[in-house]
Amino acid sequence: MDGIPPERTVTDSWPALHGRPVLRRTVAVGLVLCVSVAAALVVRGVNALTAGGTGRETDRDRAERLAGLHPSQHPGVGRFYVPVGAVYTHTSGGAPVAYLHYRLGGGRAPGLGDFLSAYDLPSPGPAAPLPADLLAALGGDEPAEAPELPESAPTPAPGPSATADPAAAPTESPSPDAEPTDPAGPSDPTAAAPDSGDPDADPEDPAVEPAPAAAPDEPTPDDPAPAPLPTPTWTPTPTPTDLPTHAPTARRIYVATIPGGLPGAADIYIRATG
């Protein structure tokens, strides 16, 4: 029809591709590859920029962190479990409390043994009733009682103790009532005067020399010096202001096996307070 311009094709804008189908396919494939690589680099850059951020923390994250089971608290494990139920709230006194429910399928899937080893938990102990607030918070088909994991009791604060301090060794001082001792021995007024060899000699005559007094025994180098006695040093009891103001996290974990389930299948219920 007259007045209508003919439709333009790619070969019209790129004359070099006219009549060369192989070159057209090569250019098309190259353009597709360039666009794909550019898109992959953009996605990877966005992921790298957002990987370091914590993002928005949910109640499940808070509950896991309070119970000590958050993935960030076990970086060397390489795996973590996701609870099927999580509740994070506060008591009437304002203390945080968390309730968690994990369900393990067992069999070929990770079971109870892997869960305990991943979080370094002990084996379950005797059965104990589940707390009423845990049953009310989860509101599922929780059993009335289940074996409870033994938790280690907090270490009591050390009290005053006596420790030996060699630097504070006592020094013995003579008693004011003690009589001085003579190294040469006690003096006896009735003791005989030293014999000078002449019975008629005058003891007051300066020509007569008295016999020398016996020298006191000096300690020999081989005699060890007496060791000083240590004195006890008392450590003062810390005042209430010196003690930590926050209470340690209390955690109770219950493990209930699933009737008719595979080996290792279990329901795990956790109550943690801070």
ABEGO torsion letter per residue (X at the ends): XBGBBBBBBAAAABAAABGBAAAAAAAAAAAAAAAAAAAAAAAAAAAAAAAABAEBBBAAAAAAAAAGABAAABAAAGBBBBBABBBBBBBAAGBBBBBBBBBBAEEABBBAAAAAAAAGBBBBBBBBBBBAAAAAAAGBABBABBBBBBBBBBBBBBBBBBBBBAABBBBBBBBAABBBBBAAEBBBAABBBBBAGBAABBAABAABBBBBBBBBBBBBAABBBBBBBBBBBBBBBBBAAABBABBBBBBBBBBBBBBGBBBGBBBBBBBBBX
